[in-house]
Amino acid sequence: MSASTAPARRPMPADIRARKGGTKIVCLTAYTTPMARLVDAACDVALVGDSLGMVLHGLPSTLGVTMEMMILHGQAVARGLDRALMVVDMPFGSYEESPAQALRSAARLMAGTGAQAVKLEGGQHMAETVAFLVARGIPVMGHVGLTPQAVNALGGYKVQGRGADAERVLADAAALADAGAFAVVLEKVPSALAARITAAVPVPTIGIGAGPDCDGQVLVVDDMLGLFGDFRPKFVKRYADLGGVAGAAIAAYAAEVREGRFPAPEHGFADEAKA
């Protein structure tokens, strides 16, 4: 979806759900106000992902991300959005204990950020929690396949759903849809399995490393802009090399300062203002 065809008003979770099988849903992560403004101009959904822990804070995984971090960045993103639906990730440890804990955490996130929905990871074992939240007015986006918060249990960032494991991932997605999730992220699953799941569940699937047949796509914005170093997952297409551009600009600035060429006279101020 281009900026010229972005929605004129903010879609709500029910609107995203109604897009099942229709125009592809466009989602990117955002963590700051300036980036949120750029995402808002072209996307349907802005996801304040817990990937911010790795992308912005240099953490080795998403496990160290706190509720306070999610709220702080969620507030920043909210200031940059007018048209995109804002979804905020629930951080590790904030919802797994019980549906009641999840409700307290989700309420805190939504009240603290102004988000329209939350996202949580996990399949069949989280269906009760999803249903509990939805019944209490909290829209939930699900997330199955590779669930980064469970990276230690999964043995790394491996493709999920190959071979006999496909039925588990399909059942996970179906359980979340049945529990009331308005959409389900499918991360790092075989393309053919993602197509099966998309055909089987009544809510939109949002793919990341899940092939072309999902109802929408999401990427980490810093990855697709080439801002996050040399990190190049197979499923990421780089639409720009802003990291390279920024590096060259910083090097040029440093050289000009050392050589005395910056600041030049036009960058300074006269003793008296001109009339």
C-alpha positions in Angstrom: 0.0 0.0 0.0 1.4 3.4 -1.0 1.1 6.6 1.0 -1.5 7.8 -1.5 -3.8 4.8 -0.8 -3.3 4.7 3.0 -6.6 4.7 5.0 -8.1 8.2 5.5 -9.1 7.3 9.0 -7.6 5.1 11.7 -8.8 1.5 11.3 -9.9 -0.3 14.4 -9.3 -4.0 15.3 -12.7 -4.9 13.9 -11.8 -3.2 10.6 -8.5 -5.1 10.4 -10.4 -8.4 11.0 -12.9 -7.5 8.2 -10.0 -7.2 5.8 -9.6 -11.0 5.8 -9.1 -12.1 2.2 -9.2 -8.6 0.9 -6.7 -5.8 0.4 -3.4 -6.8 2.0 -2.7 -5.4 5.4 0.5 -3.4 5.7 2.3 -3.3 9.1 5.7 -2.0 10.2 7.2 -1.6 13.6 7.8 1.9 15.1 9.5 2.9 18.3 9.9 6.7 18.0 7.8 9.7 17.1 9.6 10.5 13.8 9.5 7.0 12.6 5.8 6.7 13.6 5.0 9.7 11.4 6.6 8.0 8.4 4.9 4.7 9.1 1.5 6.4 9.7 1.6 7.9 6.2 1.6 4.5 4.4 0.7 1.7 6.8 -2.5 0.2 8.3 -0.9 -0.9 11.5 2.0 0.5 13.5 3.4 -2.2 15.9 5.4 -1.1 18.9 7.3 -4.3 19.0 9.4 -5.6 21.8 12.1 -6.0 19.1 12.9 -2.4 20.3 15.0 -4.1 23.0 17.4 -5.4 20.4 17.1 -2.6 17.8 17.3 0.4 20.1 18.7 -0.8 23.3 21.3 -3.4 22.2 19.8 -6.3 24.2 20.7 -9.8 23.0 17.0 -10.8 22.8 13.5 -9.5 23.6 13.5 -11.1 27.1 15.0 -8.1 28.9 12.4 -5.7 27.7 10.3 -4.2 30.5 6.8 -2.9 30.8 8.3 0.6 31.4 10.2 0.4 28.1 7.1 -0.6 26.2 5.1 2.2 27.7 7.8 4.8 27.1 8.1 3.9 23.4 4.4 3.4 23.0 3.8 7.0 24.2 6.4 8.2 21.7 4.8 6.3 18.8 1.3 7.5 19.7 2.4 11.1 19.3 3.3 10.4 15.7 0.1 8.5 14.6 -3.1 9.9 13.2 -4.2 7.1 10.8 -2.6 3.8 11.6 -3.9 1.3 14.2 -1.4 1.1 17.1 -0.7 -2.3 18.6 1.8 -2.7 21.5 3.6 -5.9 22.4 3.1 -7.3 25.8 6.6 -7.9 27.2 7.9 -11.2 28.4 6.7 -12.1 31.9 3.8 -9.7 31.9 1.0 -12.1 30.8 2.1 -15.8 31.0 1.2 -16.4 34.7 -2.6 -16.1 34.4 -5.4 -14.4 32.5 -5.7 -12.0 35.5 -2.1 -11.0 35.3 -2.5 -10.5 31.5 -5.5 -8.3 32.1 -3.6 -6.0 34.5 -0.7 -5.8 32.2 -2.8 -5.1 29.1 -4.9 -2.5 30.9 -1.7 -0.8 32.0 -0.2 -0.8 28.5 -3.3 0.5 26.8 -4.0 3.2 29.4 -0.4 4.3 29.4 0.1 4.5 25.7 -3.3 5.0 24.1 -2.9 1.8 22.0 -5.9 0.3 20.4 -4.8 -3.3 20.9 -2.1 -5.5 22.4 -0.1 -8.4 20.9 1.0 -11.5 22.8 2.9 -14.6 21.9 1.8 -18.2 22.2 -0.7 -20.6 20.7 -3.1 -23.1 22.3 -1.8 -22.6 25.8 -2.6 -18.8 25.5 -6.1 -19.2 24.1 -7.8 -19.0 27.5 -5.9 -15.7 28.2 -6.8 -14.3 24.8 -10.5 -15.1 25.4 -10.3 -13.6 28.9 -8.9 -10.3 27.5 -11.3 -10.1 24.5 -14.3 -10.6 26.8 -13.2 -7.6 28.8 -12.8 -5.3 25.9 -9.1 -5.6 25.1 -8.5 -6.4 21.4 -5.7 -9.0 21.0 -3.4 -9.7 18.1 -1.9 -13.2 18.3 1.6 -14.4 17.4 2.5 -18.0 16.6 5.3 -19.9 14.8 8.6 -18.5 15.9 7.8 -16.7 19.1 11.0 -14.8 20.1 10.1 -14.6 23.8 10.3 -18.4 23.8 13.7 -18.5 22.0 15.4 -20.5 24.7 12.7 -23.2 24.8 12.7 -23.3 21.0 16.5 -23.7 20.8 17.1 -20.6 18.8 15.5 -18.6 16.0 14.6 -21.6 14.0 11.9 -22.1 11.4 8.8 -23.6 13.0 6.2 -25.9 11.5 8.2 -28.1 9.3 7.1 -31.7 8.8 4.8 -33.1 11.5 5.2 -29.9 13.5 2.9 -28.1 10.9 -0.2 -29.4 12.6 0.9 -27.8 15.9 1.3 -24.4 14.4 -2.0 -24.7 12.5 -3.7 -25.7 15.8 -2.1 -22.7 17.6 -3.3 -20.2 15.0 -6.8 -21.8 15.0 -7.0 -21.7 18.8 -6.2 -18.0 18.9 -8.7 -17.2 16.2 -11.4 -19.2 18.1 -10.5 -17.3 21.3 -11.2 -14.0 19.6 -7.9 -12.6 18.4 -8.6 -10.1 15.6 -5.4 -11.1 13.6 -2.6 -13.6 14.0 1.1 -13.0 13.2 2.8 -16.0 11.6 6.6 -15.8 12.1 9.2 -17.8 10.3 7.0 -20.7 9.1 7.2 -22.5 5.7 5.3 -20.6 3.0 3.0 -23.6 2.2 2.0 -23.9 5.8 1.3 -20.2 6.1 -1.0 -20.5 3.1 -2.8 -23.5 4.7 -3.3 -21.5 7.9 -4.5 -18.4 6.1 -7.1 -20.5 4.3 -8.1 -22.2 7.4 -8.6 -19.4 10.0 -11.3 -16.8 9.8 -9.1 -13.9 10.8 -6.3 -12.2 8.9 -2.8 -13.6 9.1 0.1 -11.2 9.2 3.3 -12.8 7.9 6.9 -12.2 8.8 9.1 -14.8 7.1 5.9 -16.7 6.2 5.6 -16.2 2.4 3.3 -14.3 0.1 -0.1 -15.8 0.9 -0.8 -14.2 4.3 -3.4 -11.5 4.5 -0.8 -9.0 5.4 2.9 -8.5 6.1 5.0 -7.0 8.9 8.7 -6.2 9.1 10.9 -4.5 11.7 11.3 -1.1 10.1 15.0 -0.7 11.0 15.7 -4.0 9.1 13.9 -3.0 5.9 15.5 0.4 6.0 19.0 -1.0 6.5 19.5 0.8 9.8 20.2 -2.3 12.0 23.8 -3.0 11.1 24.6 -6.1 9.1 21.6 -8.1 10.5 20.0 -9.6 7.3 17.4 -12.3 7.9 16.5 -14.2 4.8 12.9 -12.9 5.0 13.8 -9.2 5.1 14.0 -7.2 1.9 16.0 -4.1 2.3 14.3 -1.2 0.7 17.1 1.3 1.5 20.5 1.4 3.0 20.0 4.2 5.4 22.7 2.9 7.8 25.2 3.3 5.0 24.0 6.8 4.2 24.1 7.8 7.9 27.6 6.3 8.3 28.9 8.3 5.3 27.3 11.5 6.6 28.8 11.1 10.1 32.2 10.4 8.6 31.9 13.5 6.4 31.0 15.6 9.4 33.8 14.3 11.5 36.3 15.0 8.7 35.1 18.6 8.3 35.3 19.3 12.0 38.8 18.0 12.2 39.9 19.9 9.1 38.3 23.1 10.3 35.8 23.3 7.5 32.7 23.1 9.7 31.2 25.3 10.9 31.7 27.7 8.0 30.9 31.4 8.2 27.3 30.8 7.1 26.7 28.6 10.1 27.5 31.4 12.6 25.8 34.5 13.9 26.7 38.2 13.4 27.2 40.5 16.4 24.1 42.5 15.4 20.9 41.3 13.7 20.2 42.8 10.3 17.3 45.1 10.1 
